[in-house]
Amino acid sequence: MRPNGPASSPAVGDVTSTVLAIGRPDFPKVLIDTLRSQAGVGHCMVFALSRAGAASCLLDAGNIPIGGDLGAAYAGQFHQSDPNRDVLFEGEGSAPIMLPAFAPRMYDARYRKIFFGDSGIVDKCATAIWTGDTCFYVNFYRVKAQGRFGDAERQRLQAIAPAIGASVARHFQQTSTPDQTLAALFATRAPLATLTPREQEVCRRILAGFSSEAISQALGISLHSTLTYRKRAYQRLGISSQNELFSIVLGLLAGPCRLN
């Protein structure tokens, strides 16, 4: 569902600090500070979704202690059962998307327990923006101690959402840290995005210089499983060696990546 227009026009200075933090290491802190001051947001999480079906958690900042675990669970499996998924993919284009108001009944029982019951989340708003083949999905949460968003806070989020979404997308396109760059590539760029989440985890560690034994230990799986995931990933990518995997990544890094 796309808004016809913001409920009110935000002053230029309202999100300036976030815009100026694009590409900087402190971007997550500046973002959550801006969201707290403007609309009382408690926690923010950003996911990158691809048309091929891959997902990655790019940002987790705020007052939810298990936010990192929730981000990993969503990216690994639960993004496929997100009731907002159809809205996100039907809204593909350059215009910002404002998601429907949160209602617990939208989610199945398991999803509600993990993402709302166990975490203490009582309300959420969300926006998204497509940049090429990537959807940057930005979620704003409130926990029990804060209560639900008020009408004024929702209107404020709707007003600043386009600028926030564009800033988030630009930041993660410009990020220069190796881990974030690889996460974004595997989440959003073909052919890497066609791999399963576990195949992606194995390949990312191969690129980081991990041995097969070290990958097994890091992921808590057997050496046989690691070798199987590597073999399947290479088959999907049409390659047979680590050098060819590096060549794919280098080619994607050298290619264009523009914000619509």
N, C-alpha and C positions, 0 to 999 in steps of 0.2 A: 504494500500500500504506500503510495507516494503522497506526501503532503502537497496541497495546492500552493502553500507558501508558509513561511514561518509565522508563528503567532505574534512575534514581535521582532524588531530589527535590533540585533545585538550591537553594542557600541564597538567601534574598531578595536579599542584596547582590550576587550574582554578575553580574547583568545590569542592576543599578540604574543604573549610569552610562550605559548605552545608552538606557534608558527616559527618563532625565532629559535626554538630548541630542536627543530628538525635536523636530523643527522648527528646530534650530539648524544653522548652517553647518558646524560641526565634527562633525556626526553620522557621516559616513563614517569619520573617523579614530577616533572613540570606538568605533564598531561593530567595526572591525577590531582595535583594541587589546583589546577585550573577548573577541573570538573567539580571538585569539592566546593570551591569558592563560588562558582557560578550556579550550580544546581544541586548541591548536597549529595553528590555521588559518593558512595562508600568504596566501591571497587570497580576497576575497569579491566576487561579482558579483550584482546584482539585476536581474531583468527583469520587465517588466509585460506580460502576455499578455491578449488580449481574446478573447471568444467569436467575434468577427467575423474573427479571424485576424491581427490586427496585433500587433506586438511592439516593445518599446523597452527599451534598456539604461538603467537609472536610476542604477546605482551600480557603480563599478569601483575597488576599493581593495585594496592589498596589494603583493606582491612579484613580480608578473608584468609585465615591462616592456611587453609587447604586449597587455596587458589591454584597453586601449581599442579596439584593432583587432579583437580577438576579440569584444568586446561589440557592435561595429557589424556584424560579419559575422553573428553569431547573430541579431540583431534584423532584419537585412535579408533573410536567406535561410534560415539553418540551423535556426532554431527549428522550421521545418516538418518537418525530418527528425530532430529530437531523439527518441530512443527513449522518453524519459520523457513525451512529450507526451500520450499516451493516459492515463497514470496521472494527470496533472495535470487533464485535463478530465473524466475519470470521477470524480474526487474533488471536483468542485465543491460547495461548501457552506461553512459557517462554521468547521468543524473544521480544525486544521492537518493537513497532509499530509507524511509523511516518505517520501522517494523511496527506491527499492530501492538496494542497495549497488552501487557503481560496478564495472563490468567492461568492459574495452576492447572485448570482442567484441560488446557491445551496439550499437556505432557502426560505420558503414560506413567504408571505407578513407580517403576524402577527409576525412570529419569527424574521424577519429582523427589524421590528419596535421596538420590545421590547429589543432585545439583541444587536442591532447595532445602530438603529436610536436614541432611547431614551438614550442610554449609551454613545454615542460618539465613540464607537469602530469602527475603520476603517480597521483593519487587525488582523489576528490571525494565529498562528501556534499551533500545538498540537502533543503530543506524548501520548502513553499509554503502560501499561504493565500489564499482567495478573499474579496474584499470587493465585494459586488455583482457586477458584470460583469467584474471585474478579478482576475486571478490574479497575485499577487506571488510570484515564483519566486526563491528565495534559494539561491545556490550557494556551497559552501565547498571550497577547493582546497588541495592540497599539491603542491609541486614537488620535483624530484629531490634537491635538497640537504636536504630535510626527510624524504623517504621517505613511505611510506603512513601513513594514520591507524592508530593502535593501537586495540585493543579499548576501552580506557578512554576514549580521545578520542572514539570513535564514540558510546559511551554518554553521554558528557558532551554532545555535540552533540544527541543525541536528547532529552536532558533539558531543554536550554535552547532548543531549536528553537521551541516554541510562543511563548515570550516574544520571541525574536528576530524571528520572522516577523511577529508582531503589531506590534512596534515599527517595523519597516521599513515595513509598510503604513501605519501611522498617520503616520509621518514624511512619506512621499511624498504622502499626502492633505493634509497641512497645509503642504507646502512653499510658499513665497511667492515664490521667484525666477521671473521670467517664463519663462526657458528650460525649467526643470524643470516648471513648470505646463503649458506647451504640450506638452512631451514626454509627460506623463501623459495629457493630454486626447486627443492623437492616438493614443496607444497603447490607450486603454481606453474611450473614450466615443463612442457612435454620435451622429451619422453620420460623424464624423471618422475613426474606427477602420476604416471600410469602405474607405478610400483605400489604394492601393498604397504601399509604403515611399517610392518616388520622388515620388509625388504629395504625400505628407505632407511630405517635405523641402521641396518647392517652396512649399506653402501655409504652412508654418511661417516661411519666409523672407519671404513676402509679408506675413505678420502682423508680422514684425520690422522692416518698412519697407524691405526690399531692393527695388531695381528689377529688372526682368527680366534686364538685362545683368549686374547684380551677382550674381544667383542663378546664372546660367550660369557665371560665373567661379568662384563658390564651390563649385559641384558638379562643375565640369569637364565641362560638357556644352554643346552648341550653344544659341544663342538660340532656334532653331526647336524644339529638344527641350523647352526650358523652357516655351515658349508652348503646346506640345502637352500637356505634363503639366498645366499650369494649366487648359487647356480641359477635359481629361478629368476633372480633380478637380471643377471647377465643375459639370460634367454629372452626376457621381455625387451631388453634394450638392444638386442641383436649384437652383443659383444662377447668376447671370450677372455678378456684380460683387464687387470687393474689400470693399465695404461690407457686402454680405450675408454674406461669410465672417466678418467681424468680428462681425456680429450672432449668428451661430451660436456662436462662441466665448464671447461675452459671456453668451449664454443658458445655456451649459453651466457657466460659472463661477458664475453666480447660482443654479444648481440645487443640490439636496441631494447630498451625497457622504458617506455614513456608513460607518463600519467595522462589519461584521457582528459 
